């Protein structure tokens, strides 16, 4: 049957996808990966491939699944470690390291303050998930601002993309970083080695996050990496400027 050339144009019957719909991370795809373990493993494997994970993180704007992922995968072990620290009591891990370099050890805490320190540690354990959530929220806004400064943001890739990328990737870091917190229980030399390794791993992870941000926002790698480090660079510059200002005022006052 020939098409009537005088008939009005017809629109497609299928509605366009809503902004919240799009490619799903394995953690979000319960149909393809019904088992919890499979969803975790597949999500970790996807996140370790930034070129594959970036478009998926940007293709869906739902932030709640990333929060449940970090709650299930990223927070339990660090929270358990904080609980162990709280049960053991106040620890002064830097005392042995300072003594190793011939530096004076900090004074012993006042016995009257030990109870207060113990209470503060217990409160810290209780509010640990909330503090981590607030920290990620503030850091996400700062990173998004850094990406804006480096002109890494593209049309259609907004704050949701930054938060999804940050939260999903931070879960990987939390899975590993808590192990290095054990330096507080080690003798001075092993503690110093583990502490140094943790710093190197943190720097490497920050670079990985910058690459993942670049893939999610479809921009150059250097823009994503620099955008992630921009808040830290600005903070260091501000602190350095403040210290220089205070030092200059103190020197000026001393010459009067």
Protein Blocks (a to p, Z undefined) as FASTA:
>chain_A
ZZdfkbccdddfbdcddfkbccddfklmmmlmmbfklmmmmmmmmmmmmklmmmmmmmpc
cfklmmmmmmmmmmmmmmmmmmmmmmnopcdfklmmmmmnopacdddddfklmmmmmmmm
mmmmmmmmmmmmmmmmmmmmmmmmmmmmnopacghiafklmmmmmmmmmmmmmmmmmmmm
mmmmpcfklmmmmmmmmmmmmmmmmmmmmmmmmmmnopafklmmmmmmmmmmmmmmmmmm
mmmmmmmmmmmmmmZZ
